[in-house]
Amino acid sequence: MKGKPSLSLDIKVEPVTGTRQWAITEWTYVSWNLDAAPIQTVKVKVLHFAEDVPVGPNNTYDVVPPEGAKVGRSHYELPKGQQDPQIDFYQYVVKDGKLVQTAGPTDPLYWVRRNWRWLALVVVSVLIALVIRRTRRDRRNEPVNPTG
């Protein structure tokens, strides 16, 4: 990867109408593979922004995507003792004002939560089988009292 970028960010800044300020109006983020070919491109355009908006409990800052919008999120975690991060990509779609996951890793406990009744049945069945086996073994090993 010597001499080749792995990431690039292009930012477009333009003057704000009626003021002496500048604002970011769009940006493009590109990740590149080892052959310097783009593997992911994200383009963002600012449609509206506001300055000096108070943010707090009564006015929390939140990005509210419109109904039907596709939303992507990434979670980066650096495993202990390793240099390469573990990256989990999630994709959602907005339905009824809520994000519904459509792709990406599922919750590790999702399968357990969905099938807990079957798991409990298996555990109880195994325990019953072990108790029956031990009871039979103990009966066979009981000393026989000699008569006479």
HUPE-V818880 format. One record per residue. RES is the residue in one letter. PSI is psi in whole degrees, -180 to 180 (999 if undefined). NEAR is the number of other C-alpha atoms within 8 Angstrom. Layout:
BEGIN
res=RES psi=PSI near=NEAR
res=RES psi=PSI near=NEAR
END
This chain:
BEGIN
res=M psi=13 near=6
res=K psi=125 near=3
res=G psi=-1 near=4
res=K psi=138 near=7
res=P psi=148 near=8
res=S psi=-24 near=10
res=L psi=148 near=8
res=S psi=148 near=8
res=L psi=118 near=8
res=D psi=127 near=7
res=I psi=134 near=9
res=K psi=124 near=8
res=V psi=133 near=9
res=E psi=158 near=8
res=P psi=144 near=9
res=V psi=131 near=9
res=T psi=132 near=4
res=G psi=4 near=4
res=T psi=176 near=6
res=R psi=31 near=6
res=Q psi=165 near=6
res=W psi=151 near=8
res=A psi=150 near=8
res=I psi=127 near=10
res=T psi=-24 near=11
res=E psi=161 near=11
res=W psi=157 near=12
res=T psi=127 near=11
res=Y psi=128 near=11
res=V psi=132 near=12
res=S psi=142 near=11
res=W psi=149 near=13
res=N psi=-175 near=9
res=L psi=-23 near=8
res=D psi=13 near=5
res=A psi=32 near=9
res=A psi=139 near=7
res=P psi=134 near=9
res=I psi=-21 near=8
res=Q psi=134 near=7
res=T psi=129 near=9
res=V psi=120 near=7
res=K psi=133 near=8
res=V psi=135 near=7
res=K psi=131 near=7
res=V psi=119 near=8
res=L psi=-32 near=5
res=H psi=143 near=4
res=F psi=159 near=5
res=A psi=148 near=5
res=E psi=155 near=4
res=D psi=42 near=4
res=V psi=124 near=5
res=P psi=134 near=5
res=V psi=131 near=8
res=G psi=-166 near=7
res=P psi=-34 near=5
res=N psi=-14 near=5
res=N psi=74 near=7
res=T psi=143 near=7
res=Y psi=127 near=6
res=D psi=140 near=4
res=V psi=118 near=4
res=V psi=103 near=4
res=P psi=151 near=7
res=P psi=161 near=7
res=E psi=132 near=8
res=G psi=-6 near=7
res=A psi=147 near=8
res=K psi=131 near=8
res=V psi=135 near=9
res=G psi=141 near=8
res=R psi=150 near=7
res=S psi=142 near=8
res=H psi=121 near=7
res=Y psi=132 near=8
res=E psi=133 near=7
res=L psi=105 near=9
res=P psi=143 near=9
res=K psi=130 near=4
res=G psi=5 near=4
res=Q psi=155 near=7
res=Q psi=-26 near=6
res=D psi=130 near=6
res=P psi=152 near=9
res=Q psi=125 near=8
res=I psi=123 near=8
res=D psi=125 near=9
res=F psi=135 near=11
res=Y psi=143 near=12
res=Q psi=140 near=12
res=Y psi=163 near=12
res=V psi=144 near=12
res=V psi=118 near=15
res=K psi=126 near=9
res=D psi=38 near=5
res=G psi=6 near=7
res=K psi=151 near=6
res=L psi=126 near=8
res=V psi=121 near=8
res=Q psi=130 near=9
res=T psi=-20 near=8
res=A psi=159 near=8
res=G psi=174 near=9
res=P psi=142 near=7
res=T psi=167 near=5
res=D psi=129 near=5
res=P psi=-29 near=5
res=L psi=4 near=6
res=Y psi=-47 near=8
res=W psi=-41 near=7
res=V psi=-45 near=8
res=R psi=-35 near=7
res=R psi=-30 near=6
res=N psi=26 near=8
res=W psi=-32 near=8
res=R psi=-43 near=6
res=W psi=-40 near=7
res=L psi=-43 near=9
res=A psi=-42 near=8
res=L psi=-43 near=8
res=V psi=-45 near=8
res=V psi=-46 near=8
res=V psi=-41 near=8
res=S psi=-43 near=8
res=V psi=-42 near=8
res=L psi=-43 near=8
res=I psi=-44 near=8
res=A psi=-40 near=8
res=L psi=-40 near=8
res=V psi=-45 near=8
res=I psi=-44 near=8
res=R psi=-45 near=8
res=R psi=-40 near=8
res=T psi=-45 near=8
res=R psi=-41 near=8
res=R psi=-41 near=8
res=D psi=-37 near=8
res=R psi=-38 near=7
res=R psi=-30 near=6
res=N psi=2 near=6
res=E psi=137 near=6
res=P psi=142 near=4
res=V psi=128 near=4
res=N psi=119 near=4
res=P psi=141 near=4
res=T psi=134 near=3
res=G psi=999 near=2
END
